[in-house]
């Protein structure tokens, strides 16, 4: 940047008649602090979002061309484990952009800070050569970070799709996680907290954000108690369904087979009803020129009014084969029955397509689902409420 951020701030605060930021003493207790926690339903619908655009980690000061971290607190679910994340720095002491500091705390462990450089192409509003940078593969590259070890490295998009040993990646202000179309992992992100006083009356209060940036850097936001396991973990880009195909079946040559390690908590059609859902087995065989399929499910049901889930049940769905081009099966998980798709008791829809030699399967949720979860994590859900 041509002008030091510190010089800009000094001039800015002087004009406002404020004290220096370093002398500003924030009150030890904020009466509104706990009011800004984001408590959404953990049951996500069949909708893929660019999460870090929808829940941005920064605010752009157009007057002074500064990227300010807004100290939002995120939750990450990684291989059935949970981590809090907060981005607290974007510039180094010399005002160079892309020099990040993350505050990270894995569940049950102490918090830590991770520093790294991921300048990439910066930001479209602050980098005058942004367009040229985006066309240059040597500069337009993400830095991929392992939150466990703190190790980071540059990789191409193609390389990142082959590696599980990274969790989150940065290219200037752009952020990716290892899942969906960006990587083979299962990282999911949730929005836990954003301090609403920064955005009072629909306007960004950059003075308050600056005071926080040169002061406690959002530590009091981060140290609040959050229920990480019940946060709303968004679907990653490239996954349009809460029960994603690659998480419940895979191809084994000519036939499909179950990926039976994964579970989902499905919100039922009836209010207060839930089901733990798992595809336990897929049996296929050739019958003449067609492939015949039997799908077996494992279920734990919680009916409306129940305090928790019942005992494990099994359900064999009706057999089907490839002779029909399109099959739509609407499932009542509690009654273990196939219903008309217009029936209000339908919890899940299974669609089967057989066209031009290609077989496509998918589940669609009616209300929403949590997952995929491993069995250990699934057992911790004693109630869907």
N, C-alpha and C positions, 0 to 999 in steps of 0.2 A: 504494500500500500504506500502511496506517496507521502501521506501524512501520518504521523504516529497516532495511534488510537489514544494514547495518554494525552497528547496535546489537544486532540479534538475534545476529549472529555473535560480537560481543564478549562478550555474556552467555554464549552457548553455550560458547565456547572457555574462558572463565574457569571455568565450572562443571566442565569436563572437565580443568582444570588444565593446559591447553595454553598454549604461547606464542602471541603474536599471529600471525595468518596472514602478515602482511607480513614477519615475522622468520623464518619457517620457511624453511630452506634445503633444497631437495630434492637428493638425491644426483645427481651428474653422469651416472652410468651406472646404468641399471636392468637387472638381469640378465634380467628377464622381459619386457622391452619388446618384443622381436621375436616373443614367443610368442603374442601376441594378434591377429596378422593373420588375417583371415578369408579362407580359401582354399576357395571353393566351385567346383564345376564351372561353366564359363561356358555350358554347354549348358542353356538354360532350357526347362522344360516348358510345356505349354498351361495356364497358371494365372496369373490376374491377381491382384495383391495391392495393398493400400493400403500402399505401400512404407514411408512415413515413420511409419506406425503399427507395422508389423512391425519396423522398425529405427529406433527413436525417437532423436531428437537430444538429448533432455533426460530428466532424472529429477526427479520431483516430491517435495519434502520436505514431507510432510504435517504434521509438527509445527510448522514455521515458515512454511508456505505460500509456499515459494520454488520457482521453476523454475530448476533448475541445468542448464546445458549439460553433457553428458557427454563432449564432445570426440571423439565418433565421427568417423571419417574416411570420406567418401563418394567414389565415383568417378561422374562424369557423362560420358556419351557424347553429344556434340552435333554433328550433321552430320559424323560420321566423325572428330571431334576429341575429345580426352580432357582432363578437368579434375578436379583434386582439390578437395574442398570440406569445410570444417569450420565449424560454427557455434560461436563462442567467447564471445558475449555476448548476453544477452537484456534486461538492465537498463542504464539509464544511471547516471551518478554520483549521481543523486538517487533511485535505486531505482524509477524509472518503467519499467514493463514494455513490451515490444514494441519496444525500441531495440536492434536487432540489429547485431552485427559478424560478418561472414563472413571466413574466411581462404580464399583461392582461388588455385589455381595451375594454369594451363593447361600442358599438356605442352610442354616445351622453353622455358618462360618463367619469369620470377621470380614468386614469390608476392606477393600483394597483399591488403590489407584493404578491405572494402566496408562502410560504415556506412549504415543507413537505418532508418526507423521503419515498423513494420507492426503496430501495436497491435491493430487489429481488435477482436475480442471477447475477446482474451486467451486464457484457459484456463478450463475449466469449474470447476476446483477453486480457482482464485485470484481469479476475478472474481465478486463477489456478484450482479451484474446480468447474468450471462452469458445467461440465458434471454431476457431482454428485449432484449439486444443482438442475439442471433441473429435476432430478429423485426424488427430495424431495418436496412433495406438500406443506410442511410447509414453505419452503423457496422460492420455485418457484411460487410466487403469485403476482398478480398485486395489486397495490394501486389505488383505484378509487376516483377521485376528482370531486367535484362540483365547477365549476368556479364562480358561483354566490355567494356562501356562504363561499368558501374556505375549507369546510369540506371534509375529506378524510378518507377512511377506506380500510382495506384488505377484499377482497371477493374472493370466488372461481369463476371459469368460469361459473358454473351453476347458482350461485347466481346473477351474473352480468346480466345474460339474463332475469332476472325477475324485474330489477330495472331501473326506469327512472331518478332517482335522482343523476346520475353521468354523466359527459360529456366526460372526458378523463382519461386514466389510464396508469400507468407506472410500469414496472418491469425492473429495471435497465435501460438500454438504449432502451428497447422495449416500443412502444407506441400503444395504442388502442383508438378508439373513440366509443361512444355509438350509434352504428348503425350497419347494416349488420349482420354478423355472431357473433358479440361480444355483442350486446345489443339491446333492443327494441326501442331505441331512433331514432332520425332523424339527428344526428350531421353529418355535412359534413365539410371536410377540404380542404383548397386551399393554394397554394404556392404564397405568395405575393412578397417576396424580399429575395435575397441572395447577400451579398456584394462580387462582383466579384474580387476585389483586393486581397481577401484571396486565390484565386485560379488562379492567373495569370499564363499564359503559361502552363496550365495543371498540375501545381504543387501546393500543399497546402503550404502556407506560415505560418508556425506555429509561427514564431516570431511575425507577425502582429496579429494573433489570440490571442497570449498570451498578447500582449500589450493592446488589446481591453478587454481581460478578467480581467486584473488588472486595467483597466481604466474605460471608460464610459459604458462598457458592452452592446454595441449595441443600446443605447438609441436613437442616431441620425437616425439609420435605422428605428426603431420602430415609431418614431414621424413623419415620412413622411406621405403624404396624399395618401391614397389608396381608390379605388372605390370597397369597400367590396361587394357591391351588384352585381357587374359585374365580380367578380373573377371566376376562373374555379374550381368549387367544385367537387372534384373527387368522383366517385362512391366508396362506402365502400366495404371492402372485403365481399364476399358472395352475392353481388348484381351485376349481370352481365348485367343488362339492365337499361338504363337511366329512362325508365318508368317501374318501378319495380312492379311486380304483386300485392304484398301486399299493395301497395299504391293506387291502383285503383279498386280492387275488393276483396271480402272476401266470405267465405262460410257461408251460413245460413242453416245448415242442408243439405238437398238434393240439394238446389239451391244456385246460386251465387247472390250476391247483390253488388251494386256500393259503393265504398268509394269515395263519391263525394265532399269531402272537399279539395281535392288536384288538383292543376293545374300544367301544364308544358308549357314552351315556347319552341316550336318545330321549329328548323331551317328548312326552306323549301328546297325542291329539287332545286328550282330556286334561283339563287344568289339574296340576298336582300329580300327574302320572308320569313315570319315567321307566326306562328299560336299560339295563346293561346288556350290550349287544356285541356278539362276536360271530364271525363266520368260521366255524370250526373245521368244516370239511367240504370239499368239492369233489364229487366222484363223476368221472366221465368215461364213456365208452362209445365205440363206433357201432352203430346199428344200421347196417346197409350203407348207404351213402351219407347218413346223417350222424351227428354227434349228439348223444343223449346225456343230459346233465342232471345231477341231484345235488342240491345245496343244503347243508345242515347248519343250523344255528344253535348257539348257546345263549340263553337269556336269564337275566335276573329281573323280575318285574316288581315295581312298586306302584300299587294302585292309588288312586286319589283317596286321601284320608289316611293312608298308611304312614307309619313313622319311619319306615326304612324298606330296603329291598328284601324280597323273599328268597327262597332257596333256588338253586340253579335248575333250569329247565332246558330241554332240547326241543327243537322243532325241525322236521324235515319238510322243506318246501316241495310242492308238486313238481314232478319231473317235467322237463321241457327239452326240445331238441331244435336242431337248426333248420328244420323244414319250414318254420314260420319266419318271415322276414322281420317282424316286430312283435314283441311280447311285452305287455305292461301288466305287472303284478303289484297289487296294492295290499300292503300287509298291516294287519292289526296285531301288533306284537303281544298285547295283553291277552287277547282272545285266541291267539295263534290260529288265525283264520285269514283267508283271502276274501277281500271285500270288493264291492264296486268302488271305483276310484272317486266317486262322488259322495261316498259314505263319510260322515264326520269322524268316525273312529279310526280312520287310516293314519298310521304313524310313519310309514316308510313306503316309498315307491321303488320297485325294482324294474328297470327297463332293460330289455335284451334286444339287440339289433343284429341281424344276420344278413348282410348285403355285400354283394360282389366279393364273396369269399372272406370277408372280414367280420369278426365277431366283436361286438362292443357291449359291455355291461356297465351299469351304473346304478347306484342308490341315490335317491333324492329324499332329503328330510322334509317333513311338513313344517315343523316348528324350528328345530335346531338340534345340535349334538355337540358333545365335548369329546375330543380325542384327536388322533388315536392315543390310547393309553396302554402301557404294559399291564400285565395281570396284577402285579404288586400295587401299582398306582390305582388301578380299578378297584381293588379291594378296600382302599382307603375311603372310597365313596360309599359310606353306609346309608346315605339318603341322597336323593336327587334334589331335594329342596335346598 
